[in-house]
Amino acid sequence: MYNVKVNNSNSFKTDIKLNDTLFEGSLNEQLIKGDFIKINDYQYHLIYNNSSYNIDVVKLNAAEKTMVLKINSIKYTLELKDKYDTLLQSLGMDSSASKKINQIKAPMPGMVLNILVNEGSEVKKGDVLLVLEAMKMENMLKSPADGIVKKIAVQKGNAVEKNQLLIQF
């Protein structure tokens, strides 16, 4: 049984199973079934209640159990949780807490062109923290999660080696 949150609002409980040409199971305790065709790894076709649905997998993050689907040209963001995810969350041990990244290291040797945050700055996931020049290219290093910058271990103009600590959360 999975809990599925769609577009960060609507929630559903499901145990739908897929096989070569069919899907069946329950959706919010209502039995459903229909035809299912896998076109390739990222495209599917469903027929349910005499309606046709083209499904494209736009983005898939298996570690976070999230995905973005385009169903008949409309995008939907899905978050999946199974019974173990729910149990761990209730105990305060959910996977996002256990995999928290607390430092940014240089992905390759290079030179620090710019530092866009200060110690004590609050950052959101995806914010650009630092610009690193490597092989004549500017690389924007982004925050992997929300957090507060505790320490900046380099200065603008510093040469850095691969895996050298840059920023600590």
Backbone bond lengths (Angstrom), bond angles and torsions (degrees), N, CA, C in turn:
res aa  C-N    CA-C-N  psi(-1)  N-CA   C-N-CA  omega(-1)  CA-C   N-CA-C  phi
1 M - - - 1.456 - - 1.524 108.45 -
2 Y 1.301 116.11 132.14 1.459 122.71 178.67 1.519 109.68 -118.83
3 N 1.320 115.71 145.66 1.454 122.22 166.87 1.523 105.83 -100.00
4 V 1.329 116.50 126.48 1.457 121.65 -178.14 1.522 107.94 -119.11
5 K 1.329 115.82 124.74 1.464 120.67 175.73 1.518 106.90 -105.38
6 V 1.339 116.57 126.10 1.462 122.53 -177.40 1.523 108.87 -107.96
7 N 1.338 115.76 127.51 1.467 123.26 179.13 1.527 112.39 52.12
8 N 1.329 115.17 36.44 1.456 122.81 176.39 1.528 113.50 58.10
9 S 1.348 117.37 24.15 1.465 118.57 179.31 1.529 112.16 -140.74
10 N 1.324 118.49 -65.68 1.463 121.39 -176.04 1.522 110.71 -74.98
11 S 1.352 116.59 134.18 1.463 121.37 179.48 1.519 110.40 -117.21
12 F 1.328 114.72 143.20 1.463 121.76 179.64 1.522 108.98 -135.58
13 K 1.333 116.03 150.54 1.460 121.55 171.04 1.515 106.67 -110.03
14 T 1.338 115.79 132.62 1.458 118.87 -176.40 1.518 111.70 -147.29
15 D 1.316 114.82 153.55 1.463 121.85 171.56 1.532 109.27 -137.11
16 I 1.317 115.85 36.54 1.464 121.69 -177.12 1.523 110.05 -64.21
17 K 1.320 115.25 133.66 1.462 122.40 177.32 1.524 108.83 -112.48
18 L 1.337 116.11 143.82 1.456 121.88 178.79 1.519 109.16 -113.08
19 N 1.340 115.92 142.94 1.457 119.58 167.17 1.519 107.59 -130.99
20 D 1.300 117.68 -162.25 1.469 120.70 -173.39 1.521 114.17 -56.00
21 T 1.320 117.80 -42.46 1.473 119.41 -174.43 1.523 114.10 -133.36
22 L 1.337 118.23 2.06 1.467 121.11 -177.54 1.520 111.63 -135.11
23 F 1.332 115.33 154.80 1.457 120.56 166.09 1.512 106.24 -127.87
24 E 1.330 115.91 145.37 1.455 119.95 176.73 1.508 109.59 -159.51
25 G 1.329 114.81 155.09 1.452 121.72 -179.86 1.513 109.73 154.43
26 S 1.325 115.47 -155.92 1.460 119.48 -179.57 1.520 110.35 -117.33
27 L 1.310 114.71 148.18 1.458 123.47 174.47 1.514 105.81 -131.45
28 N 1.342 116.36 111.44 1.467 121.87 -173.13 1.533 111.36 50.71
29 E 1.334 115.12 47.93 1.463 125.44 176.33 1.525 114.09 65.75
30 Q 1.316 118.39 14.97 1.457 122.85 175.06 1.527 107.97 -109.14
31 L 1.336 116.78 127.91 1.456 120.77 -179.62 1.525 110.51 -70.77
32 I 1.339 115.53 132.78 1.460 120.50 177.18 1.520 108.76 -136.59
33 K 1.334 116.11 153.58 1.460 120.72 171.50 1.511 109.10 -159.87
34 G 1.328 114.47 156.28 1.453 119.73 -178.49 1.515 110.54 -169.55
35 D 1.316 115.32 -175.51 1.462 121.79 -179.94 1.527 109.78 -88.80
36 F 1.325 115.31 145.74 1.454 122.37 -176.15 1.524 109.30 -139.03
37 I 1.328 116.37 128.05 1.466 120.53 177.92 1.523 108.32 -131.13
38 K 1.348 115.60 127.62 1.463 121.00 174.86 1.522 107.27 -91.67
39 I 1.331 116.67 117.59 1.459 121.66 179.88 1.527 109.62 -83.23
40 N 1.339 116.72 -48.77 1.461 123.39 172.63 1.524 106.52 -154.84
41 D 1.330 118.22 -169.13 1.463 120.31 -175.76 1.524 113.79 -64.12
42 Y 1.323 117.82 -18.38 1.461 120.65 -175.62 1.525 113.97 -124.23
43 Q 1.309 118.27 5.10 1.467 120.77 179.99 1.537 110.04 -135.01
44 Y 1.337 113.85 137.14 1.451 120.80 -178.55 1.523 108.81 -138.76
45 H 1.323 115.15 162.66 1.457 121.04 176.23 1.525 107.80 -134.86
46 L 1.343 116.17 130.46 1.457 122.43 178.80 1.519 109.83 -121.41
47 I 1.317 114.85 145.69 1.462 120.70 168.82 1.518 106.01 -124.33
48 Y 1.330 115.64 120.96 1.460 121.81 -178.50 1.525 108.38 -141.79
49 N 1.320 116.59 129.62 1.475 122.36 -178.47 1.522 111.72 52.31
50 N 1.320 117.02 45.07 1.463 124.19 179.30 1.530 113.82 60.44
51 S 1.338 116.56 22.57 1.460 121.21 175.87 1.521 108.33 -119.47
52 S 1.334 115.36 145.98 1.456 122.52 -177.57 1.525 110.08 -103.67
53 Y 1.347 116.40 136.38 1.457 121.60 -179.90 1.525 109.81 -130.48
54 N 1.334 116.42 123.26 1.459 122.33 173.30 1.524 107.21 -95.83
55 I 1.332 116.41 126.39 1.463 121.17 -175.44 1.526 109.27 -120.99
56 D 1.333 115.56 125.19 1.463 122.39 174.85 1.522 108.15 -114.90
57 V 1.322 117.35 130.65 1.459 121.59 173.94 1.528 106.66 -84.65
58 V 1.327 116.13 108.58 1.454 121.99 -176.90 1.528 110.38 -83.69
59 K 1.329 115.99 -42.12 1.461 120.76 -177.38 1.517 108.26 -149.61
60 L 1.333 116.36 138.26 1.457 121.42 -179.75 1.517 108.55 -136.23
61 N 1.329 116.92 124.16 1.456 122.02 176.06 1.521 107.08 -122.65
62 A 1.322 116.31 95.11 1.466 121.67 -175.54 1.528 111.55 -65.13
63 A 1.325 117.67 -36.58 1.464 120.70 -178.51 1.525 111.54 -63.44
64 E 1.316 117.15 -40.42 1.462 121.43 179.97 1.526 112.49 -92.93
65 K 1.331 116.93 -3.57 1.463 123.60 -178.16 1.528 111.45 54.54
66 T 1.335 115.04 49.70 1.458 121.23 177.02 1.521 108.97 -127.87
67 M 1.317 115.73 155.91 1.455 120.58 176.13 1.513 110.01 -155.67
68 V 1.321 114.61 156.10 1.460 121.82 172.98 1.520 105.74 -117.50
69 L 1.332 115.68 122.80 1.460 122.15 178.59 1.509 109.33 -114.15
70 K 1.323 116.13 144.58 1.454 121.12 170.85 1.526 105.56 -109.53
71 I 1.331 116.35 113.34 1.457 122.22 -178.72 1.521 107.58 -112.64
72 N 1.339 115.26 114.10 1.466 121.13 -175.73 1.529 111.02 48.66
73 S 1.334 116.48 48.06 1.469 125.70 175.00 1.524 115.18 73.50
74 I 1.334 118.81 8.59 1.462 121.70 176.81 1.528 107.72 -113.10
75 K 1.349 116.76 129.40 1.461 120.99 -177.53 1.526 111.21 -85.13
76 Y 1.332 115.36 139.62 1.457 123.76 176.68 1.528 108.55 -132.41
77 T 1.328 116.37 135.16 1.461 121.60 175.16 1.519 107.89 -102.53
78 L 1.336 116.53 125.97 1.454 121.81 -177.85 1.521 110.50 -117.21
79 E 1.338 115.96 138.62 1.453 123.24 172.32 1.514 106.78 -119.63
80 L 1.327 117.49 126.55 1.459 122.44 -177.84 1.522 110.66 -108.10
81 K 1.332 116.62 139.43 1.459 121.81 173.51 1.522 107.95 -138.35
82 D 1.340 115.87 132.43 1.453 119.04 173.61 1.525 108.59 -99.58
83 K 1.332 117.23 -176.14 1.469 120.06 -175.32 1.528 111.64 -63.30
84 Y 1.331 117.33 -30.47 1.464 120.29 -179.94 1.533 111.10 -72.26
85 D 1.326 117.22 -39.35 1.466 120.91 176.25 1.523 110.28 -61.08
86 T 1.331 116.29 -42.64 1.462 121.39 -179.64 1.529 110.52 -64.98
87 L 1.337 116.46 -42.61 1.466 120.85 178.67 1.525 111.11 -63.49
88 L 1.330 117.10 -47.71 1.465 120.31 179.32 1.525 111.83 -61.28
89 Q 1.335 116.54 -39.04 1.460 120.03 179.14 1.528 110.40 -65.32
90 S 1.333 117.52 -40.68 1.466 120.31 179.87 1.533 111.53 -66.02
91 L 1.347 116.57 -26.09 1.462 121.09 177.81 1.526 112.11 -90.12
92 G 1.342 117.01 -1.00 1.457 121.40 -179.10 1.514 113.33 76.38
93 M 1.329 116.09 22.34 1.459 120.95 -176.92 1.517 111.09 -122.33
94 D 1.330 117.92 34.21 1.457 119.76 -176.85 1.516 111.22 -63.96
95 S 1.331 115.68 159.14 1.469 121.37 -173.14 1.517 112.78 -61.89
96 S 1.332 118.26 -31.17 1.461 119.14 -179.98 1.526 111.07 -67.07
97 A 1.321 117.23 -33.36 1.459 120.03 178.08 1.517 111.20 -74.45
98 S 1.327 117.36 -35.98 1.462 119.98 -176.55 1.517 112.22 -76.14
99 K 1.317 118.86 -20.56 1.452 121.88 -178.09 1.525 112.09 -106.65
100 K 1.315 116.86 21.94 1.457 119.58 -175.74 1.522 110.59 -63.70
101 I 1.294 115.59 130.46 1.459 121.88 178.73 1.517 107.50 -91.37
102 N 1.340 116.43 126.58 1.461 118.29 -176.19 1.521 113.57 -115.16
103 Q 1.347 116.92 10.83 1.453 118.91 176.07 1.524 111.40 -156.45
104 I 1.322 113.98 153.44 1.465 121.41 175.61 1.521 106.22 -113.56
105 K 1.336 115.30 127.14 1.461 121.07 177.77 1.522 108.61 -114.75
106 A 1.316 115.71 156.08 1.464 121.20 179.20 1.524 109.36 -65.26
107 P 1.332 117.69 125.28 1.463 120.33 179.55 1.526 112.88 -75.12
108 M 1.357 115.86 -14.88 1.466 121.43 -178.37 1.526 107.34 -163.36
109 P 1.327 117.98 163.16 1.462 119.34 175.40 1.532 110.13 -63.97
110 G 1.320 116.92 147.53 1.457 119.82 179.53 1.510 111.68 177.90
111 M 1.350 115.31 -164.57 1.450 121.73 179.47 1.523 108.99 -127.06
112 V 1.319 116.28 137.79 1.460 122.34 178.82 1.524 108.13 -75.74
113 L 1.333 116.39 111.80 1.470 120.75 178.97 1.518 112.20 -85.17
114 N 1.337 115.93 -37.61 1.457 119.17 -175.81 1.519 109.47 -157.62
115 I 1.324 116.18 144.74 1.465 122.55 173.98 1.519 105.94 -117.76
116 L 1.313 116.33 120.17 1.459 121.06 -171.84 1.524 114.06 -98.94
117 V 1.338 118.07 3.69 1.465 122.06 178.80 1.523 109.07 -131.44
118 N 1.308 115.73 166.24 1.463 122.55 176.39 1.521 108.62 -121.09
119 E 1.322 116.18 162.03 1.460 119.17 173.71 1.526 108.01 -61.12
120 G 1.322 115.82 134.28 1.462 121.32 -177.26 1.520 113.64 92.49
121 S 1.342 117.76 -7.92 1.466 121.11 179.38 1.525 110.46 -69.17
122 E 1.318 115.39 140.00 1.460 120.70 173.93 1.527 107.52 -91.75
123 V 1.342 116.21 129.23 1.459 120.92 -177.98 1.515 110.35 -123.88
124 K 1.309 114.79 153.59 1.461 122.53 177.08 1.519 108.88 -108.16
125 K 1.299 116.50 156.87 1.455 121.59 177.57 1.529 108.95 -56.21
126 G 1.345 116.15 129.04 1.462 121.17 179.10 1.518 114.64 95.07
127 D 1.349 118.17 -11.04 1.467 120.35 176.98 1.529 109.57 -65.73
128 V 1.339 116.94 139.97 1.464 120.92 176.56 1.530 107.71 -76.97
129 L 1.344 115.25 126.42 1.460 121.08 -177.53 1.520 112.67 -101.31
130 L 1.339 115.19 -37.26 1.451 119.78 -169.60 1.519 109.22 -155.08
131 V 1.347 116.30 147.08 1.460 121.22 175.80 1.522 107.05 -110.34
132 L 1.331 115.45 123.04 1.455 122.18 -178.25 1.522 108.72 -116.77
133 E 1.347 116.53 125.12 1.458 120.19 176.52 1.524 107.66 -92.31
134 A 1.338 114.48 126.00 1.464 120.28 177.84 1.522 107.65 -144.47
135 M 1.307 117.14 130.67 1.467 122.79 179.77 1.533 111.19 53.54
136 K 1.327 115.87 43.51 1.471 123.76 177.97 1.529 113.60 62.39
137 M 1.332 116.52 22.58 1.471 121.33 176.47 1.522 108.79 -124.23
138 E 1.327 115.75 143.96 1.455 120.55 176.02 1.524 108.46 -91.62
139 N 1.336 116.34 124.79 1.456 122.59 -179.11 1.518 109.10 -113.02
140 M 1.328 115.86 122.90 1.458 121.27 179.33 1.533 107.48 -88.54
141 L 1.314 117.51 115.95 1.459 121.47 178.02 1.522 107.88 -92.68
142 K 1.334 115.38 122.06 1.460 121.39 -173.33 1.516 111.42 -107.45
143 S 1.313 115.30 157.91 1.454 121.46 178.44 1.528 109.60 -72.01
144 P 1.335 117.54 129.18 1.464 120.54 179.24 1.528 112.82 -79.07
145 A 1.345 116.92 -12.35 1.463 120.68 -178.02 1.523 109.39 -159.94
146 D 1.319 116.21 169.20 1.458 121.38 173.63 1.529 108.30 -69.99
147 G 1.327 117.11 146.90 1.457 119.37 177.92 1.513 112.36 174.39
148 I 1.322 114.86 -172.94 1.461 122.62 178.97 1.523 107.61 -123.39
149 V 1.326 116.45 131.60 1.463 121.91 -179.11 1.527 108.43 -71.80
150 K 1.347 116.15 117.65 1.460 120.91 178.73 1.525 111.79 -89.28
151 K 1.349 115.68 -40.64 1.457 118.98 -174.67 1.518 110.02 -148.59
152 I 1.321 115.97 137.65 1.458 121.86 171.52 1.529 105.55 -110.15
153 A 1.329 116.08 114.98 1.464 121.97 -170.87 1.530 113.71 -90.88
154 V 1.333 117.99 -0.83 1.467 121.60 -179.01 1.528 109.52 -133.10
155 Q 1.319 114.96 169.52 1.456 120.78 176.28 1.521 108.69 -126.09
156 K 1.320 114.93 160.06 1.467 120.78 176.47 1.524 109.19 -56.63
157 G 1.348 116.73 131.86 1.449 121.84 179.91 1.518 114.28 94.24
158 N 1.364 117.50 -10.43 1.468 120.39 179.00 1.524 111.50 -69.07
159 A 1.333 115.65 140.53 1.463 120.85 169.55 1.532 106.27 -86.34
160 V 1.335 116.78 136.66 1.466 120.63 -178.70 1.522 110.02 -126.08
161 E 1.303 115.27 153.51 1.461 122.94 176.79 1.524 109.23 -100.87
162 K 1.312 116.06 161.51 1.460 121.28 178.07 1.530 109.11 -58.07
163 N 1.331 116.26 137.56 1.477 125.84 179.73 1.529 114.15 69.44
164 Q 1.336 117.94 11.05 1.464 120.16 175.29 1.526 108.84 -73.72
165 L 1.330 116.39 138.06 1.456 121.47 179.12 1.528 110.03 -64.76
166 L 1.330 115.94 129.68 1.467 121.59 178.87 1.521 110.69 -108.88
167 I 1.332 115.18 -54.11 1.468 120.79 -175.66 1.524 108.28 -138.16
168 Q 1.333 115.37 140.50 1.465 121.25 178.58 1.518 109.75 -120.00
169 F 1.327 116.31 138.09 1.482 122.45 178.95 1.508 110.25 -101.83
